[in-house]
Structure formats: C-alpha cells, structure tokens
C-alpha cells in the first residue's frame, strides 16, 4: 500500500516538472519570437521614418534593437541546447559507434554546463558593476544594467539545460540512441532508423 502511494507521489511530482518544463519552453519561444519581431520593427521603422518621412521618431531604435538582440542571443542558448541546435564540430563524433558517441555527448554536455555556470558567475559580476555605476542609456535613459541582466540569466538556464541533456542519456529512453538535447535525438541515430525503414519497404 505504501509503495503504491509513493509511486503516485513520484508520478505527481514528475507531472508537475513536465508542466513547468512545457511552460518554460513556451516562455522561451515567446521571448525569442517577440525579440526577433521587435528587432525587425525597430530596423524597418527607423529606415522608413528617416528616409521616407525625414523623421527621428525612432531615435530609440538602436537601443531597443540592442536590448532585443541581447535577449534573443542569451535566452536562446538554453532553447538551442534543448533542441540540440548548437553548432558543433562533429567530424570524429559522426564516425564513432553509438556507445562512444553517447560517452562523448555526456562529457560534452557536462563540461559545457560547467562553462555556462562559470560564465553566469562572471556576467553576474558584470551586472553588479553596471548597477553600481548607475549608468543610463543615451536615448531611453534607462539603467544600463537592465540590458545586461539577461546575460547571466541566459547562462544559468543554459547550464541547467545542459545538465538535463547530460542526464537524459542515462535514462531508459536513451537505451539504444544518443540525445543531443532533451527533445533532440542524434541525427546519426535518426539516419540509421530511416535506412532500416528503407530496407523494410524494399
């Protein structure tokens, strides 16, 4: 009886974490999409206002675009890690057998997670420095540290995601495949699966 209740508690906790994970993914997608749209609006609006109407109405375009680029870049690290979309040098990796690729991916993700947390520490100190200087931006006259605050946040979320990418390769679902990210199976395993399906269809 006790084991059944324990299992239900574990399942309940698992569902809660899955829900939080989905919310975080949707939030990341919204932030990235909004940032890219905002950059486009600022650039196009500034060009139209300046060249067509000879107006300086979009005098803040550079600062807003810079802010959006920072958000898109550093908040996008974790999302790209989740989807296994980061650029990689895979010459040796692609030719390695599955077990070797799995070990390599675990080591790569673990080391990258450490690097992300180290970068988060240094960029957090940078944000504190900006905060203590009290500097403001030229056009919008907002505190400059607000532009930098998303940098350590992005590194922390990326570090957490790389830890998840590390541990997913120890789970049962990764028994016969390698995961580049939580939601991304290694393209080598996908290619092997496609080739096997071709053989069956023939």
N, C-alpha and C positions, 0 to 999 in steps of 0.2 A: 504494500500500500504506500509505504514511504517512498519507494523508488519511483512509483508512478507519479506521485506529486512532485518529486524532484525533477523528473523528466518534463513535466508540464511547465514547471517554472523555467527550466532551461530553454524550452521551446518558446515560451512567452518572452524571455529576455532576448532570444535570437530574433524574434519578430520585431521587437522594439528597435534593435540595432539595424535591422534591414530597413525599417521605416525611416530611421534617422539617416541612413546611407542614401536612400532614394531622395529624401528632402535635400540633402547636401548636394547630390548630383544635379537636381533640378535648379537649385540655387546657383551652383557653378555655371550651368548652362545659361541661366538668365543673366548673370553678371557678365559673362563673356559676350553673349549676344548683344546686350544693351551697350556694352563698351564699344564694340565694333560699329554698331549703328550710330552711336554718339560721335565717334571719330569721323564717320562719313558725313554726318550732318554738319559738323563743325567745319570740315575742309571745304565741302561744296558750298555751304552757306557763306563762308568767308570769301571764296572766289567770286560768287555771284554778287554779293554785297559790294565788294571792292571794284570789280571790273564792269559790272552792269549798272549799278546804282551809284558808284563812286562814294560809297558809304562805309563808315568804320563801325557799323553796328555790331559786327562780330569781332570786336577788338580783343575779346577774351578767348577766341577760338584756339590759339596756340596753347594756352594754359589748360583749357578743358581737354583738348586732344592729348596733351602730355599726360594729364591725370588718367584719362581713359586708357592710354597705351600702357601705363604702369599697371593699372588694374588688370587689363587683359593679359599682359605678359606674365605677371607673377601669380595671379589667381588661376591662370591657365596651366601652370606647371602640374598641379595636382590632377586636373582633369585629363591632361595628356598622359600622365602616368597611369591613371585609371584605365584609359583606353589603349595603353601600350603604343602611343603615337610619337614618342620622342625619337629624334634622330639617333641612330646607332650605327657603329662600325661593326658589321656582322660577318666579315669575311671568314674568320675562323669559326665563329659561332654556327653559321649555316651548315658547315660541313661536318660538324660534330654529331655523334649519336645522341639520342634523346636523353639518356641519363647524364651525359656530360653537359648538354645544354641546360638541363634542369639545375645542376650544381652551379653552372656559370650564372644563370639567371638569379638564383638565390643570393649568390655572392654580390653580383652587380647591384641588385635591389637593396641589399643590406648596407653596402658601402655608400650607395647613393643617399639612402635615408640618413646616415650619419653626416654626410656632407651637407644635406639640406638643413639639418638641425644646427650645425656649426654656422652655416650662412645665416640662419634665423637669428642666432645669438649676436653676430656682428652687425646685422642690419637693424636689430632692435636697439643696439647701442647708437647706431646712426640716427634712428628716430628720436632717441632721447637727446642726442646732441642738437638736432634740429629744433626740438621742443624747447630746450634750454636757451637757444639763441633768440627765440621769439621772432624769427624772420617771417615775413609775409610775402606773398606773391605780388608781382607788379600790377597786374591788371585787376584781378578779382580781390586782391588784398585779403586773402585767407591765409591762415597759418601754414607755412610750408611743410610742416611735419605731417599734415593731413595727406599730402601726396605720397609721403614715404611710408605711411603706416601699413599700407597693404603689402609692402615688400616682405617684412618678417612673417606676416600672416600667411602669405603665399608659400613661403619656405616651410613653415610649420605644417600646413595642410599637405604639402608635397611630401614632407618627411613621413607623415602618418600614412599617406597613400603608398609610399614605397615599402613601409613596414608591412602593410597589408599585402602588397604584391609579393613580398618575401614569404609570408606565411601561407598564402593561398597555394603555393607549390608544395606544401606539406599536407594538404587536405586530400580527402578521398577523391574529389572530383578531378584532381591533378595526377591521378594514379598512372595514367598512360599518356599524358600530354604535359606540355610546359605552358605556363601562363605568363604572358608579358605584362599583363595587368589584371586587375580583378575581373574586368569584363572583356579581356582580350586573350584568346588562345594564340599560341605561337603560330605564325604563318607557315612554318615548316610542317607542323602537325596538320594544319588545315589542308595544305597541299597534298600530303600523304593520303589524307582521307578522301580528297577529291580523286586522286589517282586510283584508289581502291574502288571507288564508286564507278569510275570509268570502266575498270576491268569487269565489274559485275554486269554493267549494262551491255558490254560487248558480248 
